[in-house]
Amino acid sequence: MEKLSIVKIGGNIIEDETSLDTFLKLFSNLEGKKILVHGGGKRATHIASKLGIISKMINGRRITDADTLEVITMVYGGLVNKNVVAKLQGLNTNAIGLTGADVNSITSDKRPVKEVDFGFVGDVKQVAHEAIDKLIQAHFTPVFCAITHDGNGQLLNTNADTITSQVAVGMSKLYDTSIYYCFELNGVLEDINDKNSVVKHIDSNIYKDLLKKGIIADGMLPKLENCFDALNNGVKNINMGNLSMLTKENNNFTKITL
């Protein structure tokens, strides 16, 4: 099977022009077929506040009311996505910017109301891997923002990590698929205050152990849940770390396997 790399960048990279430029150069130089996924939450919060819209968060997750959804659509699907696509064109990577509504690529269900009403937030239901592959076969590099749709005309704010893992699961029907989660840390850390305490390899047993010890907690929990879900559904391997993990020289990052 041919290889496909799916790379997700965190908000801190998007917010920092120098980091973003460095990342996009590395991404452009990645060999083989690839897909990029990005969020843009910090920028959305900033622009919402300029428009007098207060961003409400519960447990680190955004409540997406109708006004917030408008801002997210403008920022993720417009400002951030098109900026990234334009920079990639400048690096000779023929990128195409997408939401999940484009070519009906990612459909979601609106999250049901339990303790919290998250508003217009989607949980991924289906990835149209063949439609996405048509773009790849036409030598385009898809760049997904963190927006999906419900198939009935409604856009939905969707967690970018989840989009990454679900797109990877879909594409693993056609490719030998690897995920790269790029953020500002060097990987999963044994001690959050020691940036060099990288856990180099996590499998399902080590994962259980790290959970017991409380090393994996907070924002890392849903990330790793997504990872093991993807690995159990056909994704070959998952890597987490800073930008330099996209280079051949660096091996100081976290590799996650079953």
N, C-alpha and C positions, 0 to 999 in steps of 0.2 A: 504493500500500500504506500501511496505517496504521502509525504509528511505535510502537515499543516500546523502552523503556530498561531495560537490565539493569545493576544497580549492585551492586558487590561492595565490602564494607568490610573493612579490615584489622583485625588483633587489637588494635593500639594504640588505635584509635578505640573499639572495644568496651570496652576496659579503663578508659577515661577517661570518667567520667559526663558531664562537661561537653561533651567532643567528641562523644560519642554523641548527647546531646540536640540539639546544634547540627546534626549530620548528619541526624538523623531529621526535624527541622523542614524542612531543605532537601529531603530526599527526599520528604516529604509535599507540598511545594510544586511538585515536578516535574510538568510538565503531561503529560497523556496516560497511556497504559498503562505499567505498570512492574512489575519483579520485583526483589527484594532477595536477595542471597546473602551469608552470613557464615560465618566460622569460629568460633574461640574457643579456640585452642590454649593461649594464656597462662593463661586461666582453668582450662582442663582440667589443665594442669601443676600449678597451684597447689592445686587440690582433690585431685588424685591424691596429691600429697606429704602433704597433711593426712591422707589415708587410708593412708599408708605405702606407696604405690605409686610406684616410681621411674620417671620418664619417660626412655625411651631414644631418642636421636636419632642418625641417621646422615646426614651431608651435609644437615643442616637438616630432614630428614624423620623423622617419628615412627614408631617401631616400635610396632605396635598388637597387643599380646597380648590374651588374653581379659579380663584385669582392666582394662586400659587402655580397651578397647572399651566396657566397662560405664560407666566414668567419662565417656568421650566422649559416649556416648548420653545420659547424665544432663545433662551440661553443655551440649553443643551443642543437642541436641533439646529439653531441658527449660529449664534455667536461663537460658541466653543467648537462645534463640529466643523463649521466652514473655515474657521481659522486653522484648525488642524489639517483639513483637506488641502487648503491653499499651501501651507508649509510643506506638506508631503509632495505636492506637485513640483514645488521648487527643488525638491530632492530627487526628482525623476521617479517618484512612486505614483502611479496613476490611481489615485484614491477616489472612492465614491462614498459620500456621506449619507448615512441612512438612519431612519428610525425603524422600529419594528413594523410600522405600517407600510413602509416601502417594500415593493414586491411581496407584500403580505408575509414578510419574513418571520416575525415573532408575534404570535397572538397570546394574550393573557386574559385571565379572569380577574375582575375587580375583586380586591381582597374583601372577604366577608367581614362584617362588623362583629367583633367579639367583645373583649373588654374595651378596645379602642377602635374608633372609626378613623381609619387612615385616609379616608377620602378617595381621590382618584389614583389609587396605587394598584399596580397589577402584579399578579403572580403568574409566572410564565406557564403556559399550557402547551404550546406547540411551536416548534421551530421548523420552518420550511427549508430543510437542508438542500433540497434540489434547486430551489430558486436562488439561494445564496451561492450555490456552486456554479450556476450559470454565469454569475458575475465574475467569479474566480476564473472560470474557464475562458471568459472574455478578457482575461488579464487585468481585471480591476482588483484593487485592494479595498474590501469593504471596511468602512469606519462607522461603527454603531455608537450612537449616543444612548443614554439610559431611558429611552422611551419606547413603549410597546403599544399595542392597540387591542381592542376586544373583538374586532371583526364586524362591529356594528357602528363604526364611525366615532368611537370614543378613544382618545389617546389616554395612556396610563403611565404615570411615573413608576419606574421599575428599578430595583436595585441592580447596579452595574456589575457587581460580582456574580449575581445570579444569572444575569444575561450571559455573562462570559461562560459560566459553567454549562448553562443549558444549550447555548450555541455550540459549545465544544462537544457535548453529548450528541447533538444532532449531526454535526459534521463528522463525528467518529464512525458513522455508518459508511462514509466514503473515504476517509483519510485516517492515517496514523496521527492522532491529534495530541498536541501538547499545549498546556496553558502556562502562561507567564503572568503572575500578578506582580506588577512593578509598583513599589511605593518607596517611601523615604527610609524605611528601616532596612537592615541588611538581610532580614529574614524573620522567621519566628525566633524570638529571643528567650533564653532560659531565665535571664534576669533583665527586666525592662530598663534598668539603669545602666546596664553594660551592653553597649551596642555591638560588641564583638562576641557576645555569648550566643552565637547562632546555633540553633539545633539544625545540623546539616541534613539529617534524613528523618522523616517521620513516616512510619507505616501504621497500620491499624492498631497494632499492640502498643507502640510507642505513644500514639495518639491517646489511647485510654489512660496510659500512665501520666501523661502531661495534663490531662483533664483532672485526674485525681489530685495531682499536686497543685492544681490551680494556676499552672503556668499558662495554659490556654484559657483566656477569660475575655470578657467585654467584647470589643469589636472583632477580636480574632475568632471568637466562637462561631458566628454565622459563616465567616470566611472558610473555616476548616470543615464545617458541616457541608457547605457547597462542594468543597474539594472531594470529600469522600463519596458524596452522592455522584459526582462526575466520574470518579474512578470506578465506582461500582456499575456505571452505565457506559463503559466502553472507552473512556479517555485514558490514554496511555500513561502520561505522567504530568505532574503539576509542579511548578517552580515558583517560589516566593522570594523576593529580595529587592535590592535597589537596582538602579539602571544598569549597573555594570554587569549584572547577570546575563545581559544580552550580548556580552563580549565573550570571546573564546577564553580569555585569560582568567576571568574571575570564577572561582569555584566556592566562594564563601557566601552561599545562599542556602535556602531550605528546599530540598527536593522531597516531594510527597508521592508515595506510591502505596498500593494496597499491601 
